[in-house]
């Protein structure tokens, strides 16, 4: 009985999430700073680096900042953006999305199929934890983005190595049904909170940020499968 109830609840949450998901913003360049987190000099410097990197190797790296995820998991929003923007080249799937939610203090690196062999989930996680998050915690956003971009480029060259996972002495992850139900109830609460107080969709990407119209930049048709890693600060 509990299992049937859980399935029904999960189906409801999945349906609700589709309707409540925030809109994907327009792709305007390699750096889309909708949350005003990157200074003008840093943006110019990173745009030049990303443009040169793409010209030399065809890999595309795109940055997106948003003020808030409005309760959406960053993993869900990130893959929606990656699929809509189609970063990377068709057939090579060599795109990377670095996405940051300012108010939620969330960051994620989304990796295209073609780069998952070099920019593995483990490597992406280390870049988030060791390069981006420490700078963000110190309020040094330009530094965090710059270090993140440099580390991603290094990883595609095989020059950024992730540390091996720590030995957990045979620990096995577990999650009780009660914990799952509480998590689902929380998600339902978030849905109704947004429905009655914030409305559906919306895509609230205001905040005075500036985006770059970088030589009519566009994605090349690359594909994504959910590879990457997330973190917070």
C-alpha positions, -999 to 999 in steps of 0.1 A, spaced: 0 0 0 28 24 9 46 16 -23 14 24 -44 10 57 -25 46 66 -32 42 59 -69 10 81 -71 28 109 -52 58 108 -74 37 109 -105 19 140 -92 51 157 -83 65 149 -118 34 164 -134 35 194 -111 72 201 -118 67 202 -155 41 230 -151 60 248 -124 94 248 -141 109 282 -148 114 292 -184 148 287 -202 163 322 -210 175 331 -244 211 323 -254 228 356 -262 265 347 -261 291 326 -244 284 345 -212 248 351 -201 251 370 -169 214 374 -160 222 377 -123 248 405 -126 276 384 -110 304 391 -134 322 424 -138 327 439 -173 365 434 -174 362 398 -163 335 391 -188 355 405 -217 386 384 -206 366 352 -203 347 357 -236 380 361 -254 393 329 -237 362 309 -246 361 322 -281 398 312 -287 392 278 -271 363 271 -294 382 283 -325 411 260 -317 392 229 -307 355 234 -315 345 228 -279 319 252 -266 317 264 -230 288 286 -220 282 304 -187 247 312 -174 238 330 -142 203 334 -129 190 353 -99 170 323 -86 158 288 -95 125 294 -79 126 260 -62 137 240 -92 166 216 -87 196 230 -105 201 196 -122 167 198 -138 170 234 -149 206 229 -162 197 200 -185 167 219 -198 190 248 -207 216 225 -222 191 207 -244 174 240 -255 207 258 -263 224 227 -279 258 237 -268 286 219 -286 289 206 -321 264 182 -336 279 147 -337 307 157 -313 285 167 -284 314 187 -270 296 214 -250 298 224 -214 274 246 -194 285 263 -163 254 275 -145 251 295 -113 220 305 -93 230 336 -73 203 336 -46 202 298 -41 240 297 -39 240 268 -64 265 259 -91 266 231 -117 288 220 -145 267 202 -172 288 181 -196 280 170 -232 282 134 -242 314 139 -261 334 153 -232 323 130 -205 354 108 -209 377 137 -200 354 160 -179 340 132 -158 315 136 -130 343 132 -105 364 158 -122 335 183 -126 328 178 -89 363 186 -80 363 217 -101 331 229 -84 344 221 -49 380 232 -52 380 260 -78 346 277 -79 330 273 -44 360 286 -23 361 318 -44 323 323 -43 323 318 -5 348 346 -3 326 368 -25 352 367 -53 328 358 -81 351 369 -110 378 347 -96 354 318 -92 342 320 -128 377 325 -141 392 296 -122 362 274 -132 366 281 -169 404 275 -168 399 242 -149 372 231 -174 396 238 -203 424 220 -186 402 190 -180 394 187 -217 431 185 -223 435 158 -197 455 182 -175 431 184 -146 430 152 -126 404 144 -100 413 128 -67 402 92 -61 371 88 -39 378 83 -3 374 47 10 342 46 29 350 12 46 322 -7 29 295 18 38 263 12 18 240 41 11 204 36 23 171 55 23 140 46 42 106 49 27 97 74 54 126 97 43 114 94 6 78 103 15 90 133 35 111 145 6 81 141 -18 58 160 6 84 188 7 84 189 -32 46 191 -32 48 219 -7 72 238 -29 49 233 -59 18 247 -41 39 276 -26 49 287 -61 14 280 -75 -5 302 -50 22 327 -42 44 329 -73 25 316 -103 36 292 -129 66 295 -152 77 332 -152 114 330 -159 122 358 -135 157 366 -149 158 403 -139 183 419 -117 201 443 -139 226 418 -153 242 421 -187 246 395 -213 270 394 -242 259 394 -279 290 375 -289 292 376 -327 258 360 -331 269 331 -310 247 300 -310 249 264 -301 261 239 -327 236 211 -320 254 192 -292 237 167 -270 237 162 -232 228 132 -211 229 146 -175 267 142 -169 283 167 -146 283 178 -110 266 203 -87 276 221 -55 267 251 -33 284 278 -13 
